[in-house]
Each structure stands twice: as C-alpha cells, then as structure tokens.
Amino acid sequence: MAGAGQRRSGRTRTTGGTQRRRASRPTEEGLIPLLAAIARDVDRVVQRPPTRTSVRTKYQVVALLVREERARVKSDPDLSLAKREEELKRLDGLATILAKIAARDTSLLALLADDARVSESARTYKATVLRSAGRDVPDEPEPPAPVAVAPESDKRVVPQSAIAHRLANPFLAPDFGVAQERRAAAPRRLASWELLDTLFRSFERDAPGARACMDLPEPTALTATATRVPLGRELMPHQAQLVTAAARGHRTFLLADEPGLGKTAQALIAAQAADAYPLLVVVPNVVKTNWAHEVELWTPHRRATVVHGDGDQVDAFADVVIVNYDILDRHVGWFGDLGFKGMVLDEAHFIKNKGSQRSQHVLALSERIRQRTARPLLMALTGTPLINDIEDFRAIWQFLGWIDDDKPLGGLMTALEDTGLIPTDGGWYAAARTAVVDQGIVRRRKVDVAADIPARRVADLPVELDGPLGRSIRAAETALAARMVESYRRATAGREASPEDGIDLDLARRIAAAELKDSSSKRKGENVFEMVRKIGQAKAGLAADYAVQLARNVGKVVFFAKHVDVMDQAEQIFADRGIRYASIRGDQTAKARAQNIKAFTEDPEVQVVVCSLMAAGVGLNLQVASNLILAELSWTDAEQTQAIDRIHRIGQSEPVTAWRIIAAQTIDAKIAELIDSKSGLAAQALDGVAIEEGESSADVQLDALVALLTDALEAEGLH
C-alpha cells in the first residue's frame, strides 16, 4: 500500500543513505487510500489515550470496509490476477496498520469480533466514507432484533420457597402512580427528533468544565430510622451525600465511583432510605458472598439470601435477594413475580452487550419492576469511567429507565424539553449532557474525596469456595477439627466436670500446639499448612477475576500471592482475558526482575504485576498503582503491611486500597480475624497503627487451631 510503511514525517531513504523530502503528488483517489488516511489519523490519536468513542467508531468502520473490500476483490471476475494481487497486498498493509493500533489499545479488538455491535453512528460514518470514495452505498440490513426472553425456558426453576411466597402473597397491591409517571413522559417539541445518538455524542465532545457528577445535597445527619447506620459504623461524607439524595426522593443512580469508595454501602443505605424492599441485587459471582456480608454489616435488621444454583436453599421472604449474573436466566421467571421495589446491578458494565441473554434478562426485570412500582430504586454500580465507550452505557441507561430502544423517557425527556433547544442549536450538546448527568450519574475518584478516606486501608472481600476443591477443603477442615476433638476427649476422659467449667483452654492450646508441631513435620497428607495452601489455590481464580475488574476500571493493580501455583493460575487468567502483566518471583535474575518492574511502572499497557509475597514484599517501589490484591493471607500483619507499603510510599498521590480475598466459612476467615486482632486494626484502617512487637507467624497458626478446636467443641456441646 502506497505510503503504508513510510514515516509520518514524509521522508524516504535514498540508496545513498541520505534523506530527502518526498515530492508532493496529487492526493490518491479511491477507497483504499482513503481508508489508509483514516487509519493513520486513528493511529495518531490512539497514542494519546483514552480512546474516544468517535475514534473507536472510525477504527471499526475501517476494519469493516477492509473486510468487505477484501471479499469483493477476491470475487471480482473483472480483475486480472496481477491487479487482484496488488489490491490484496494494499489491503494487507492496511490490516497491518489496524493490528498495530490494536496492540496499543487492546480494547479495540472487541470491535473486530463477528458479533460486535455496529452502532447507528458507525453505519452513518461508513456510508459517508463510501460516498467520499465514489462508491455506491448499499442498503444496510436491519440490525438483528434483540434476543427475546422466552416466557418459559428449560433452564428456569421455581424454588419451593418462591412457591410458598406466592401462596402467602397471592395479590400484589397495585401502584396507581405508575400510569401517571408514564403519562408525564410524553414528548412534545422534540417528538420528531432522533435524540439518542446526540445524547451519546454529547459525552464525546470536548466540554471544559462539564460535570461528570450530578449535584448532590450536603449530607444531613442520618438519624432517621430509614437512614440510620448501625452503631460502630459511619458513612463517609461522599457516601452520605448519595444517601441524602435518595432520602430526598431521587431514585435512579449510575454510581460510578472508583473502587474503594464504598459503593456497596451507599447502595444498601440508599435502599433503606427509599424503603426499596424487597431488593434484588445482581452481581458477579466473585462478590456474591461479600454483598451478603455487607448487608449484615450495614443493615443488620434486614435479612439477606444468596441464590446458588437452582435456589434450593433460597429464602424468598428475605429483604435482599442476591444472585450472580451467570444463573440469572434460571430465576428470572419467579423474580419477575416477587414484587421487588428496587434493583441494584454491581459491575453494571456486564450488561453492555444489549443483545446478550444476560442483558435482556436484566432489562426485562427492571421493566417489570417499573410496571409495578411508580418510583422504584434502580442503581447501576460500575467503576468504568463515563467518558470512554459511551455506547456501552446504552443498556445501563435503559435499565435505569432513562431511555428505551428509540428515545429518552420520563424525567430525561422532560429535562430535554425544558432546555428549549433542539439538536441543531449550538448549546444542545452541553445541555443534553447536563440533562443526562442530572438523572443520576455519580462519579467520584479517590483523589476527589481523599480527605474522606484513610490514606491506606484494607478492604476484605469474602468469597465462597465452590466445586470439588472447595468441598475437599471443608472436608479436610472438618477432619482436622474432629482429630483435635478426639484428642480433647481422650485427655478429659474420667474427669468430673460441670457444664459451668467450660472448655479447658489450656488443654486446648496444648492439643493445638501438638497438632501444629505434627503438621510442621509432615511432608504429605492433610494438615493445616496443606489446607491453607489449598485455600489459596481455590481462591486464585476468584482473586484474579477481581484483579481483572479493577484493572479495567481504575488502571494498574498489584497482585500478591504466596505460592507459585497460585501465581501461575492468576497469570493464565490474565493472559486469557487479554490483560498484560509483569511477574516478580524469587527465582528471577536481578536483570529479569528489573525489566519486569520497569514494564509495570513505565508501560501503560502492562496493567497488572503478579508478585511473590516473599520475593517482592520488600525493596520495591510500585506506587504507580493505588490498588493491591492480597490473594493469599500472610501469617503476620507485618508481611501484609510490607506488601501494602510497596504502593503506599513517597510519590503515591492517591489513597491506597488493599483488597484482601478471604474464603468465607473456612479457617481463612479465622486467620484474617486473628491477624487483625493481633495488629490492633480498627475497622480495617491502617493509618497510625503500630505493629505489635514480638508478633510471630506461630502465634497466628496456634490461635487459628485453638479457635477451630473450641468452635467444634462448642458445636458438639463438649467441655
């Protein structure tokens, strides 16, 4: 392709090794030269991220036209063999340019997929390019209709608890405000305009000083019963602002705060303020258990139930029903009939593909809720920046009831009417952007609310271990506890003791110490160290999944693990998800270590560094990141703190969050509790807390076994 391999300066190398400026020549005509010029423009822009939606549209259109032109050239009977080869060679050059662009921004690869969505703006731009190249514009086929949600599905289930709920509540009281809400949304002056495309483009245009967050009220004293937080817990000012808005009647939120700013707590207290019960919460599997944990922490008087599999153990009478996206299709039927008054989507960008079954089920449920409740609480939680890939938010806006497939709805349409403008007016885009933001977009970054949050903190993320490995871990823990209980029984046999004497803690410690010593000497078999290692292996995939979410939402992430197999598993997941990573391990040479550190700290495309807790716990400066994953627990707080100090250092400009992945209902949770109690952590805030002198890993190991033994004794009623 002419000009494809030349430098952008316009110079070419002569045979004598000197350079001279290429003589100007008339602009080449035709489709391929035009596509090459557009591709070079895209290449220049992509080198200065972020890549805007308009640029992504150009990239996709060039790729589509290259694909179509290649098919045309191959099948054109009027082309000579030489001409066909020449045209294909030029198209190969264009494809090379596109590949290099995608290497700079790997998210562009999604636009090349066979099922990638082609937006209306992309179709329009494609027609413009074809006309500019002197080509006829063929009639575009109608875009495929959204995947319909079948009224009945072979996968759908109705748990026994849901049947009992239906029998106990055969009729749901009608909400007569629904019809009034829908009547008020009828468009007037703007009825004949195509508005959705202009709304999306309003977020692509340069808008100095434009707000990315709705105006939030000053936080009020949250003392009313509806908004009161439990004793010992306190909302930060930025969290209280959103809750105050909900308490004053705002009901739809696109909550796009960065991870670490407490979106879960905001959603739960907002639901309490809006009395949005029963509340449906749809989440990724990795955080399902954490949501149940957060309900207990922030709204302890509300009952939560987590839906697993076919929902055999679900409590349909609970206040908060938590389900993961992967099994939503099984339960969408009875969910639609339960009478939810609120719905929360965590990691809401999971529904960005409107044609997917997952998105269609979510949209159908939100529509069902709006049909039954005039002003339900609808919240979409995501840390993805709002200015990137704005088309991806189409499904989220529809979930919130701001738009449908064709037009703005309700309050958004009213706000656009109230501007007094039409899309051809100069101030339309700024006014349209403001109207959308005021519907409920809330976006705060760590640096924006740095005064509200600790400079560094640990946030626990409980996860459930499913599958054979999870079952084997629980079985091993039960066997270990039973072994120690049997030792306790033998030691106390023949004693005359009354129930008031309680458990002999001194004896329990001696039994635990013996077990610990025995475990240390074992090379194989089930023991506490092997069990903890298996827990790390079982958590690896979940921890890596969460690291992927963080990397895509906020940028660079540091991933710490103790064992090589856990690091290997995480790195494989990153590779499979298209996440570039660096690795710091104990068996590396000094040169390899330095290269990996440089790659993470200097290459914007390297999003994750996978670190050995022992090899990278000291002597590293990784403050280019402000988020850290602790995939496996340390035996001491000192090791944990040393890991966090790799990013909480001089030069760190943002508050640091360490996400600690904890296997719920296992010894892992007890170890985390013991580490915190020994280090004096309060509410997981680390600032100003000194590490206790003399703390050792053996202390935590021993106390964990003592706790396991005493819990088993109490469960069996033994003393």
N, C-alpha and C positions, 0 to 999 in steps of 0.2 A: 504494500500500500504506500502510495507516494506520501512522503513526509512522516510515516509512522515511526521510523527508527531515528529520526533526526532530533537534534537538541532543540529545545524550545527557543533558544537564542537566535535560531535561524542560520547558524553557521554550519558548514560542512567541511570535512577534512579533505585536502587535496593529496595527490600522490607524493608531493614533496614534503609532506608533514606539516605544512603551514595551514592556517585557516583563512578563509576569505568569506565575505558575506555573500550568501546566495542571491543571485539576481532575482528581482521581483518578477512575478509572472502572473498572468490573469488567474483569477480565482477559478479553481476547478469546479465543474458543474456535475450534477448527478447525486444519487443518494449516498453512495459510499463516502465520497469526500465530505459531504455534509455531516454524516454520522461521525466521521473521524474528528471533525472540528468540535462537535458537541462533546465527544468523549474526552478530548483534550481539556475542554473547559471544566468538565466534571472532575478530571484528574487534578487540576489545579485547586479546585475548591475542597476536595476531599482531604487534601494535605493540611487543611486548616479546620479541624473538627470543631463542633459537631457537624455532621452532615444533615443539612436541612431536607425537609420533605420534597421541596421543589427539585433539589439536586437528585434525590433518590428517584423521583419520577423520570427525570431525564435519563438516568442510568438504566432504568428498567425499559424505557422506550427504545433506547439504542440497542439493548440486548434483544428485545423482541424483534426489531426490524432486521438486525443481523441474522437472527434465526430464520426469519421469513425469507430474507433475500438469499440466503444460502440454499434454502429449499427451492426457490424459484430458479436460481442459476443452474442447479443440478438437473432440473426437469425441463429447461428451456430447449426445445429441439432446434431453434434457430441459431444457437451459439455454436461456433466452431470449437473444437477441442482446445486449441490454444487460448481462445478467448475465455472459455469456461475455466481453465486452469488459472489464468491471470486473475479473473474475478474472485475465485475461491482463495487465491493467495492473499489478495487485498482484504478479504473478509477474515482470513486467519490473523492478519495483522491487527485488525480491529478487535478480534476476540482476545488477542494478547494484551492489548491496552485495557480491556474490561477486566481481565484476570488480575492485572497489576493493581487496578483500582480496588478490586475486591480484597486484595491482600492487605491494603491499607485500612479498609473498613469492612471487616468480615460480615457485619450485619447485612451488607448488600447482597450476600449470597442467597438470602431468603427470597429476594426478588427474582431470582433466576429459576426457582422451582416451578415445575409444571403446573402446580395448583396455586401458585402465587396470585393474590388478588390484584386485578388491574383496575385502578380507581377511574372514576369518570374524568378526572383531570388528566390522567395518563392517556386515556383514549383520545381526549381532545388534543393533547400535545402531539400524539402520534399522527393524527390527521394533519396537523399544522406542518410537521416535518415532511410528510409525504407530499403535500402541496408545494412546499418550498423546493423540493427536489424535482418538481414537474411530474410527479406520479399521480395517477388516479387514486382516490381514496375509496377503498372498497367498503361496502356496508358491513359494519361490525355486527357480529352475532350478539344477541341479547345475553347479558351476563347470566350465569346459571342462577336459578332461584335458590334461595337459602334452603338448607336441608330441613325438611319438615320434621317436626317432632311427632312421631306417631302416637295416636291416642292410646294404643296398647303396644307393649313391647315384650318380647320373650324374656328380656333381662329384668323386667320390672318385678318388684316384690312389694308386698304389703305386710309389714311385720305385725305380729299379734298385738303388740302394744298400740299400733296405729288403728287397728280394728276396734280395740277397746275404747280408744279416744273418740272414734267416730260414733260409737254406740252411746257414749256418755254425752256427746255434743251433736245430736242429730241435725240441729239447725244452727247456723251462724247468723247472729244479728246483722241485718243489712246496715250499711253505712250510706245514708242518703246524700252525704256530701260528695260522693263520687261523681254523680251525674252533673252536679253544679260545677265541680272542678273542670270537667271535660267541656262543658258549655262555655266556660270562661276562656278557653284556649283558642277559640275560632279566630283565624287570621282575618285582617281587613285589608289595609292598604297594600300589604306585601303578599297577598294571596296568590298572585300570578308569577311571583319571582321564584327562581331556583336559588335557595338560600344556603343549603348545607355546604356546598363547595366553597362559598365565600366565607363561611364560618371557619372552616378548616384553614383556608388560606390566610385568614386574619392572624393566625398564630405563626405563620411562616414569615410574615413581613417584619422588617425592622421596625421596632416600636420603642424608641428610647423612653425610659421611664414607665413603660407599661407595667401594670400589676400582674403578677403571677399568682396572687392570693386574694381572695375576697376580703372585704373589710370585716374584721372580726370585732365583736364588742370587747370592752375591757372585762377581764374576769371578775365576776361577782363572788361574794362569799357563798360558797356552795354548802349551805347549811340546811336547805330544804330536804325533806325526806327523799325526793326524787333524784337529787343530785349529790347527796352526801356520800363521801368516800369513807371506807372503814377506818377505824382508829389505827394509828400507826402507819397509814399510807397518806400520801399527799400528791395531788396533781401539780405538775409544774405550770407556771403561768401560761405558756403557749398551749398546753393541753386544756387548761381551764377556759381559755378563750373559745375553743371549739365547743366545749360542753355548754358554755353560756349561750352560744348561738343556738344550739339545739334546744336548750331550756326556753329560749325566747321564740321558738317556733320554726326554725329552719330545719328542713327535713331531708335534703339531698346534699351529699358531700362527695367530692372526689378528693380524698385525703391523700396527698402525695408527699407528705413529709419524708425526709430521708430516714433510712433505717436507724434505729437507736433513739428516736424521738418519741416513742411510746404511742404508736398508732392504735395498738390493741386496747390499751387502757382508755384512750379517747373514745373509741367506738363503743366500748361496754358502758361507760358512764353516760355517753350520749344516748344510748338505748334506754338507760334508766331514766334520764331526764325526759325522754319522749314517751315513756311507758310503751315501748315498742315490743311488747311480749305477746305471744311467743316470738322469738327472734331466730331467724335462720342464718347460720354463718357457714359460708363455703370457703374452703381453704386448701392450700397444697397439703399433701399427706405429711410432710416433714414437720409442720407446725400444728397439726390437729390436736395433739396432746397438750401443747403449750396453751392453746386457746382455752381448753377446759381448766387448766391450771390458773390462767389469768381471770377467768370467771370467778373462781373460788377466792382469789386474792382481792379483786376489786368489787365484786357484787356477791359476797358470801351468802346473802339471803336468797339468791336466785339459784335454781337448780339447773345444771348443765348435763347434757347427754351427748356422747360421741357415737356417731354411726360407724360401725365397722361391717364390712362385707354386706350380707343381706339384712343386717339390722336386727338380728335375733335378740340382742340384749338392749336395744334402744328403749328409752323411756319417752314415749310420745307425749306425756303430760309435762315434760320439763319446760322450763322457761327459755332455755337456749339450746338449740339443736345444732350440732357441729358436724359437718360432713366434708369429705375431701372431694375435689373435682372428679377424680378417677371413678368414683362409684355413684356419682350424682344421677347417672342415667337409670340406675336401678330404683331410685327412690323418688324421682320427680313426680310420679303419679300421686302418691299419698301426701307428699309435701304440698302439692297444689290445693289439697282439700283441708289442710290442717288449720288454716286461718292465721298465718303469720302476719304480724303487723310491722315487721321490719326485716331487712335482709342486708347482710354485710358480705362483701367479697374481699378476701385477703389476697394479695398479689393479683389484683384485678386484671393485669395485662395478660393473664392466662386466657382471657376470652377475646383477645384482639382479632382472631380469625372468626369473623361472623358466620362463615359457612360451616364451622365445625359443630358436631353434635353437642359438645360441651357448651359452646356459646349459645346455641339455640335453646338448650335446656335452661340455662341461666336467664335468658331473656324471656322465655315463656313463664318462668316462675315469677320474675319481677312484674310482668304484665298481670299475672293472676293476682298478685298482692295488690297492685294498684286498682284492679277491678273491685276488690272487696274493701279496701281501706282508702279513704279520701286522701289522707296525708301520711302515708307510711314513711318510716325512716329507711332510707336507702343509702348505703355507704360503700364506695369503692376505694379500697386501700391499695396503694402502689407507690413504690419509691422511684419509679421511672420518671425522669424529667419531662415536663409537659411540652417543651419546645421541640422535642425530637419525635419524628414519625407520628405526627398528629393524627394521621389516618387510623393509626392503631387504637385511638380513643373513640372511634365511631361506635363500637359495641358498648363501651363503658357509658358513653353519653346516653345510648338507648336504654341500657339497664337502669340508669338513673331517671329515665322518663323525660329527658330534655329534648330528645328528638325521636322520630321513627325512621323508617327507611327512606322517607322522601322529604321531610320538613321538620322544622323546630316545633316543639309542642309547649303547651301550658305557659308557665312563667317565662320561659325563654322567648317564645313568640311574642308574648305581651311586652317584654323588655325591648325587643327589636322594633315593634310597632311604636313604642313610646319614644324611640330615638328621633322619629320624624324624618328619618333618612331612608334612601333606597340604595341598592348596591352600586349604582353608578355615581353616587355622591362621593366627594373627596374624603369625608370623615367617616365613611361607612365602616371600614375595616377596624379602625380603632374602637368605634362604638360597639361593633359586633363582638370583638374580643372582650371588651369590658362586660358586655351582657352575659357572655358565657362564664367568665370568671365569677361574676356575682351569683350565678346559680349555685355555686358551692365548691369551687376549686380552692383548695387549701394546700399551699406548698411552702414549707419552711425547711431550710437547710440547717445543719449543725452550727455553722458559723453564724447564722441569723439569730439563734437562740442560745448562744454559748453561755450567756450569763445565767440561763435557767438550769443548765445541766452540769454535772460534775465533769472535771477535765478528763477523767478516765473512770470507767465503770465496767463491771462485769454484768452481763445480761444472760440469765440462764434460759436455755431452750430445751425443755423436756421433750423427748421423743419416745415413741413406743417401738419396741423391737418385735417385728412380726416375722413369720416364716419359720423354717426349721431351726435356723441358728438362734433365733430369739427363744424358741421353745426349749432348745438344749441348754441355753444359759439359765433359764428359770428352773429347769430340772436340776442342773448342777448346783444352783444356789440352794434349792430345797434339800438336796442330798448332803451338802456341806452343813447346813443347819441341823439336819437330822443326826449327822455324825457327832456334832458337838452336844446336842441334847442327850444323846445316848451316853456320852462321857459324863455329863452332869448327873444323869440318872444313877449311873453306877457309883459316882462319888457320894451321892446323898442317900444311897440305899441304906435303910436301917436307921436313918436319923429320925428323931422325934421333933417335928417342926410344925408350927401352926401357920395358917394362912397369913397371919399378921407379920410373920418373919420376912415375907417377901423373898425375892431372889437373892441368893448369896453372890454379890457382885465380885467379891474377892475370888471366890471359886470360879466364877465365870471368866474373869481375867486370866486365871491360871490355865483354864481349858483353852481359851483363845490363844494364849501365848504358846502353848504346846502345839496347837494346830498351825500357828504361824511358823514355828520352827520346823515342823514337819513339812509344810508347804515349801519352805526355802530349800530343803534338801532334796525335794522331788524334782526329777527332770521331766517326767511324764505323768499323765494322769490328771484327774480333776483336783485342783487346789485353787486357792484364792487368786494367785497370780495368773494362772491359766484362764480363770474365769474373767478377770479384768481384761485380759488380752482379747478374749472372745467378744467381750462387750465392745471393745474398741473396733474390732473387725465388723461387728454388726452395725455400729454407728457410722462407719466410714462413708457409706453411700448417702445417708441422710445428711451428714455434715457437708459432704461435697456438693450435694444439691443446694443446700442453703448458701454455700460459698458462691455457687453459680448465680443465684438470685442476687446476692449482694454485689457481685462483680458487674452484673448487668445494670444494677440500679445506681450504684454510687462509685464505681471505679475499682481501684486496686484493693486487694484483700490479701492478708497474710494467713496462711493455713498451717496450724501446728498439730503435729501428731507425734506419738512416742515410738510406734512400731513401723518397721519398713513396709510390712504388708498393708498397713492402713494407708501409708503414703502412696504405695503403688496403686491401690484401688482408687484413691481420690484422683490421682493423676490420669488414670484411664478414663474416669468420668469426665474430667475437664477436657481431655482430648476428644471424646465422643460428642461433647456439647459445643465444640468449636471455641473453647476458652484457652487462650495461650497462657502458659505457665512457665515458671522457672523452678528449680529444685535445689535445696540446700541440705546436704546429707553429710554424715560423719565420714563416709569413705571417699569423699571427693578430694582432689588435689587442691592446693591453695589457688592455683590458676583457674580451675573449673569453678570453684566457689566464687571467686571474684567476678568471673564472667556472668554467672547466674545472678549475683547481686546487682551488677550493672544492668543486666537485661530488665530486671524488675523495676529498678529505680529510674531508669532513663528511657526505656522503650514504652511508649504509651499503649502499644498493643499487647504487652505482657500484663495480664490482668491479675494473676494470682501467683504467689510464691509459696511453694509447699516446703515446710521447714521441719526438720527433726527437732524435737523439743530439747534433746540433749546437745545436738551439734550446733543449733542456732539460737539457743536460749540466752547466750551472752555474746557480746562483741559485735553486734550487728546494728546498723542504722537503717531502718526501714520506714522512716516517718513519712515517706511518700504516700502511705496508706493510713487510714484512720479507723479501719475495721479489721478485726482479727478473729479467726475461728480457732477455738480450742476443741479439737475433735476428740481428744482423749484427756482425761483428767490427770493432773500431776498427783504425786503423793504428798506434796507440801505446797503451801501457799507461796513459798519462796520461788519455786520453779515456775509457778503460774505468773507471779509478778515479774520475774525476769523476762518471760516471754512477752508480756504486755509492754514492758519497757523497751522492746525493740522498736515500737512505733510511738510510744509516749516519751519523746525525747526533745531536746532543744531543736527547734526547727519545725516542730509539729504545730500547725496553725489551727487545727480543729480538735474538738473533744474526741477522745478515743473510746471506742466500744469494743469490748472483748465478748464474743458470743460463745458461751460455754455449752456444748452439746451434752446433755445428760440423759441416760437411759432411765426412763421412769419405772418405778416399781421394781428396781433392782438394787444391788449393793452400790451401784454407781451413784445413785441419789444420796445414799448414806455417806459415801466418801466426800461428795461435794459439800454436804452439810457439816461434816467434821472439819474439813479444810477451812471453811468459813468461820466456824466457831473458834478454832484454834488461832486464827489470824485476827479475830476481832472485827471481821467485816460487818458493817451495818447497812442493811438494805442494798447490798452489793456495791456500795460506793467505796472506792479505794482511797480517795484523797485524804492525806494526812494520817493514814493508818500505818502504824509501825508493825513490822513483823515480830512476833514473839521470839525472844531468844530461846535457843535450845529446842526449837521445834524440829522433829525428825520424821522421816517417812514411816519409820517403825511405829511411832505413836498413832498415826492415822490408820495404818494397817491393823494394828491391835484393836483400836477402838471400833473399827468397822466390823471386825469379827465379834467383838463383845456385843455390839448392837444387834448383829444378826442372830446371835445366840439368845439374847434376852427377849427379842421380839418373838422368836419361836417358842420360848418357854411361856411367855405371856399368852400366846395364842393357844397353847395346849393346857393352860391353867396349872403348870408345874411350878413348884417353888423349892 
